[in-house]
Amino acid sequence: MNINTDEYMDASDAADILGIKRARISQLCNEGRFPGQVKIGHFWLIPRAAVAGYTRGKPGKKKGGGADGSK
């Protein structure tokens, strides 16, 4: 497998950019939240584009709004 390391960053760099802890980045990777992520040994490599496009919250879920539309 050939990986262009210029297009990827490690979990620590991603955590710094997103302002969250490295452990949370690992959790997100385990959930598959960064398209194109790769695990090598114990380390995650995350595409820079996936970090730039990351939005908080669960995919497919919208905040607020119960059955009656209230928050």
C-alpha positions in Angstrom: 0.0 0.0 0.0 1.4 3.4 -1.0 0.2 6.4 0.9 1.1 9.9 0.0 1.8 11.3 3.5 1.4 14.9 2.2 -2.4 14.2 1.9 -2.7 12.6 5.4 -2.1 13.7 9.0 -1.9 11.8 12.3 -4.5 11.9 15.1 -2.6 14.4 17.1 -2.5 16.9 14.3 -6.2 16.4 13.5 -7.0 16.9 17.2 -5.0 20.2 17.2 -6.9 21.4 14.1 -10.3 20.4 15.4 -9.7 21.6 19.0 -10.5 18.2 20.5 -8.5 15.6 22.3 -6.5 12.9 20.5 -8.4 10.2 22.2 -11.6 11.6 20.7 -10.1 11.5 17.3 -9.3 7.8 17.9 -12.9 7.2 18.8 -14.1 9.0 15.7 -11.8 6.9 13.6 -13.1 3.7 15.2 -16.6 4.8 14.2 -15.4 5.4 10.6 -16.1 9.2 10.7 -13.2 10.3 8.5 -13.6 9.0 4.9 -10.4 7.5 3.7 -8.8 7.0 7.1 -6.1 4.3 7.4 -4.9 2.4 10.5 -1.3 1.4 10.5 -0.4 -0.6 13.6 -1.7 1.5 16.5 -1.7 4.8 14.5 -4.4 6.4 12.4 -3.7 8.4 9.3 -6.5 10.7 8.4 -6.9 12.5 5.0 -6.5 16.3 5.4 -9.6 16.8 3.3 -11.6 14.6 5.7 -10.5 16.7 8.7 -11.3 19.9 6.8 -14.8 18.6 6.0 -15.5 17.2 9.5 -18.7 18.4 11.2 -19.6 17.5 14.7 -22.6 15.4 15.5 -23.7 12.0 14.3 -24.0 11.5 10.6 -27.7 11.6 9.5 -28.9 13.1 12.7 -30.3 16.6 13.0 -30.3 18.6 16.2 -33.5 19.4 18.1 -37.0 18.8 17.0 -39.2 16.1 18.6 -42.1 14.5 16.9 -44.1 17.7 17.3 -41.3 19.8 15.9 -40.4 21.3 19.2 -36.8 21.6 20.5 
